[in-house]
Amino acid sequence: MNKFFIVLFHTYLSKLKTKSFIVSTIIMVLLVIGLASLPKVIDYFDKDEKVTIGVLDKTGSTYETLNGRINTINRNVKLKTIENEAAAKKLINSEKLTGYLIIEKDSGKSLKGTYKAKIISDSSISDDLLLALTQVKSSLAAGELKLSPEQLAQLSTPAAFEKVALEKNAKTEDELNQARGLVYILLFVIYLNVIMYASMIAMEIATEKTSRVMEILVSSVSPVQQMFAKICGIALLSITQILLFLSAGYVSIKPNLDEMNGGIFSFLGFDGISISTIIYAIIFCLLGYFLYATLAAFLGSLVSRVEDVQQMILPVTMLIMIAFFIAMYGLTNPTAGFITGISFIPFFSPMIMFLRVGMISVPFWEVALSIGLLVVTIVLLGIFGGKVYRGGVLMYGSSKSYKDIKKALQISKNG
């Protein structure tokens, strides 16, 4: 057991000191700090951003009403009358106008608006203008029909509609929207954690085989101990990195909590995050890591060149990607039958079952069954993988075929 910890901490410390780890950690910490400060950055650039839109009113009576409406919709949009399109284009070229709106009546004597600008990628401006023009059109129609403002408001008011979940512990619509944002973030963390560190294990083993360090290790530490020591060492490395990210995020977010409440912070669900969701995220992240890391470890033992690693662990990468894409679909429909079924398949359950427990109320026995199947699969894969690893680390030469698993098992059996 002493040798196990020697390999574990050697793997952990050697990776901790590498330039790639240090640089990637610094970049990610800066990114976390930047994202935490994003609301303030957005407010800084948007607070004084005024947009001036020219209005060519061919009806001769719409501008004043439209101007009043747009002020209530978006105070950053300012309207200005223009004489003709030629004058408007000159003002746009000199950046005094963002665009201009032509108001006229169509063949049915109804208001028609045409918005022109250099680019129309910013749909928020045109949407605000459309909303204001629609309100003006409704007011004119109400006047022609001799409707009072109260009657117009009654016609414009949408029908009362409420969603009520009959299940006792079901989330409300607002809670579901918040959970969706939070689960998406945590799913992405699980995905990156598994795919990045599982690949790191395979690369570590292939590198040691290339440098012939593996021959020395095999003579002093059993291959199975090596494999699980490396898996645990990289797991410790991932925990260290994630703790650094969380610490940086907490330090950055804490002073800005008041500004974030009710904004994107609230939308992503961080203001209503439950302890159970965090616990499940940690459990499924660790179990998913050990599952895929074990796969990557024994597949990585089959290759002798670092260049062959990515091709050999391609099935592992594909499984993780498939699970992630299924989870993305599940965000919109977590109660779908096939999502429920897939959540019990060990290679997909780290993401899919976590998606379900984060989005909807799932019976505890289902979660326990999924975790149980996942643990059993990890144990069985560890036993099988240990045998493959024992023979694989002694195999040298070009190896890109999965048929070499049989060869590795034979070497392990003979050894």
Secondary structure, DSSP 8 states (H G I E B T S, - for coil): -HHHHHHHHHHHHHHHTSHHHHHHHHHHHHHHHHHHTHHHHHHHHHTT--EEEEEEESSSSSHHHHHHHHHHH-TTEEEEE-S-HHHHHHHHHTTS-SEEEEEEE-TTS-EEEEEEES----HHHHHHHHHHHHHHHHHHHHHHTT--HHHHHHHHS---------STT---HHHHHHHHHHHHHHHHHHHHHHHHHHHHHHHHHHHHHHTTHHHHHHHHS-HHHHHHHHHHHHHHHHHHHHHHHHHHHHHHHGGGHHHHTTTHHHHTTGGG--HHHHHHHHHHHHHHHHHHHHHHHHHHTT-SSGGGHHHHTHHHHHHHHHHHHHHHHHTT-TT-HHHHHHTTSTTTHHHHHHHHHHHS---HHHHHHHHHHHHHHHHHHHHHHHHHHHHHTT--S----TTHHHHHHHHHHH-
